[in-house]
């Protein structure tokens, strides 16, 4: 007679400015996890063009980066709520595959190390009657309630169509929007020092500053995986209904 496993949900949040490498890091982490683990891209919840307000400071430019309006928050929260409740969600189409991706590899030895360490941890938990359910969530205003956006100025929108950054959009809209969204998290947004309630005395957020190319992405991946495993070993995650 088989014993039903207790399901434990682990949600890995990866936030960062536009074109900071967060989505690519999320995909590398996803590759270390078991088949069936999923990524939720916050970009998939950007509103259609006719729902985006114009900037008060620049009335000729639509403001795709203000944290209050750049995401369809009810829809995004609904999907996350479904995940937290049952470890799965209803129909949700992603357009991430349509966006231009700058592929940066990570060193194979480091990847293999973490794939094996996480496999061992997952098997250890399974031997204790626990089945881990993994979700990775990435987004540019993930922790809201100078980045490298210039490298990617074209975005495919959820409801069809394409957004192209007009001249001056990064300096006038993108960066101010990012600062507004992350001022509650950092002492100084540009310097990366977390406020106490977000650091080791609070939510235990890890700040990773990836360098350029394969070496920089490998460093970020290594640090992120170390933090993920450490948090899991300390009991991160929530029990969900089967």
JOHUTA-V988495 format. One record per residue. RES is the residue in one small letter. PHI is phi in whole degrees, 0 to 359 (NA if undefined). PSI is psi in radians with two decimals (none if undefined). BURIAL is 1 if it has 24 or more other ideal C-beta (glycine too) atoms within 12 Angstrom, else 0. Layout:
res/phi/psi/burial
RES/PHI/PSI/BURIAL
RES/PHI/PSI/BURIAL
This chain:
res/phi/psi/burial
x/NA/2.16/0
x/279/2.58/0
x/262/2.26/0
x/289/2.32/0
x/281/2.53/0
x/281/2.24/0
x/272/2.26/1
x/238/2.08/1
x/272/2.27/1
x/239/2.05/1
x/252/2.14/1
x/256/2.01/1
x/262/2.26/1
x/234/1.85/1
x/252/2.74/1
x/174/2.85/1
x/294/2.82/1
x/305/2.32/1
x/64/0.50/1
x/270/-0.11/1
x/101/0.12/1
x/295/-0.72/1
x/292/-0.71/1
x/295/-0.73/1
x/298/-0.74/1
x/301/-0.70/1
x/290/-0.65/1
x/296/-0.75/1
x/296/-0.74/1
x/303/-0.60/1
x/292/-0.36/1
x/276/-0.22/1
x/264/2.87/1
x/297/2.76/0
x/302/2.41/0
x/101/-0.28/0
x/293/2.54/1
x/233/2.74/1
x/247/2.36/1
x/249/2.08/1
x/265/2.09/1
x/299/-0.52/1
x/303/-0.46/1
x/293/-0.17/1
x/250/0.32/1
x/291/2.46/1
x/288/2.80/1
x/296/2.78/0
x/303/-0.64/0
x/284/-0.05/0
x/254/0.00/0
x/266/2.14/1
x/287/2.84/0
x/272/2.65/0
x/291/2.37/1
x/293/-0.64/0
x/284/-0.51/0
x/226/1.41/0
x/297/-0.17/0
x/269/-0.05/0
x/240/2.28/1
x/287/2.45/1
x/260/1.58/1
x/280/-0.07/1
x/241/0.02/1
x/288/2.20/1
x/300/-0.45/1
x/285/-0.44/0
x/233/-0.07/1
x/280/-0.20/1
x/231/2.51/1
x/281/1.48/0
x/300/-0.72/0
x/301/-0.74/0
x/293/-0.74/1
x/297/-0.80/1
x/295/-0.60/0
x/297/-0.78/0
x/297/-0.79/1
x/296/-0.64/1
x/297/-0.72/0
x/298/-0.73/0
x/297/-0.80/1
x/295/-0.56/1
x/281/-0.73/0
x/231/-0.10/0
x/78/0.28/1
x/203/2.98/1
x/217/2.89/1
x/288/-2.94/0
x/303/2.20/0
x/211/1.89/1
x/271/2.35/0
x/253/2.49/1
x/253/0.24/0
x/302/-0.60/1
x/294/-0.29/0
x/275/-0.32/0
x/281/2.54/1
x/292/2.21/0
x/247/2.37/0
x/265/1.85/0
x/280/2.18/0
x/234/2.08/1
x/283/2.94/0
x/238/2.73/1
x/298/2.27/0
x/299/-0.65/0
x/296/-0.69/0
x/291/-0.73/1
x/299/-0.81/1
x/298/-0.66/0
x/301/-0.82/0
x/283/-0.55/1
x/298/-0.72/1
x/288/-0.74/0
x/297/-0.72/1
x/290/-0.63/1
x/299/-0.77/0
x/298/-0.73/0
x/295/-0.75/1
x/298/-0.74/1
x/293/-0.65/0
x/298/-0.76/0
x/294/-0.66/1
x/296/-0.66/0
x/294/-0.34/0
x/264/0.12/0
x/89/0.31/0
x/242/2.19/1
x/257/2.12/1
x/274/2.33/1
x/245/2.15/1
x/248/2.34/1
x/228/2.39/1
x/248/2.27/1
x/239/2.18/1
x/237/2.56/1
x/186/2.73/1
x/273/-0.24/1
x/230/0.70/1
x/296/-0.57/1
x/253/0.50/1
x/272/2.43/1
x/118/none/0
x/NA/2.08/0
x/288/-3.07/1
x/249/0.73/0
x/299/-0.47/1
x/301/-0.43/0
x/285/-0.32/0
x/222/1.74/1
x/255/-0.06/0
x/242/2.22/0
x/231/2.36/1
x/278/2.28/1
x/269/2.72/1
x/301/-0.73/1
x/262/0.45/0
x/93/2.86/0
x/86/3.02/0
x/225/2.39/0
x/258/2.26/1
x/241/2.21/0
x/298/2.19/1
x/284/2.91/0
x/304/2.38/0
x/80/0.04/0
x/294/-0.70/1
x/298/-0.91/1
x/293/-0.63/0
x/268/-0.44/1
x/237/-0.96/1
x/299/-0.98/1
x/294/-0.79/1
x/302/-0.64/1
x/294/-0.69/1
x/295/-0.75/1
x/298/-0.77/1
x/301/-0.72/1
x/289/-0.51/1
x/250/0.00/1
x/302/-0.63/0
x/291/-0.28/0
x/264/-0.71/1
x/252/2.59/1
x/297/-0.80/0
x/222/2.07/0
x/303/-0.73/1
x/286/-0.29/0
x/256/-0.23/0
x/83/0.11/0
x/280/2.12/0
x/284/2.56/1
x/291/2.70/0
x/306/-0.73/0
x/289/-0.23/0
x/258/-0.26/1
x/270/-2.61/0
x/295/-0.34/0
x/266/0.01/0
x/225/-1.92/0
x/277/-0.07/0
x/61/0.71/0
x/291/2.46/1
x/255/2.25/1
x/262/2.13/1
x/243/2.30/1
x/243/1.55/0
x/292/2.45/1
x/275/-2.89/0
x/275/2.64/0
x/68/-2.86/0
x/299/-0.71/0
x/297/-0.78/0
x/293/-0.73/0
x/293/-0.66/1
x/297/-0.72/1
x/298/-0.78/1
x/296/-0.75/1
x/298/-0.78/1
x/298/-0.83/1
x/295/-0.71/1
x/294/-0.77/1
x/295/-0.67/1
x/300/-0.77/0
x/292/-0.70/1
x/298/-0.86/1
x/295/-0.72/1
x/299/-0.79/0
x/295/-0.69/0
x/296/-0.73/1
x/295/-0.43/0
x/270/0.09/0
x/103/0.20/0
x/299/2.62/0
x/113/2.86/1
x/228/2.53/0
x/285/2.33/0
x/237/2.85/1
x/289/2.59/0
x/289/none/0
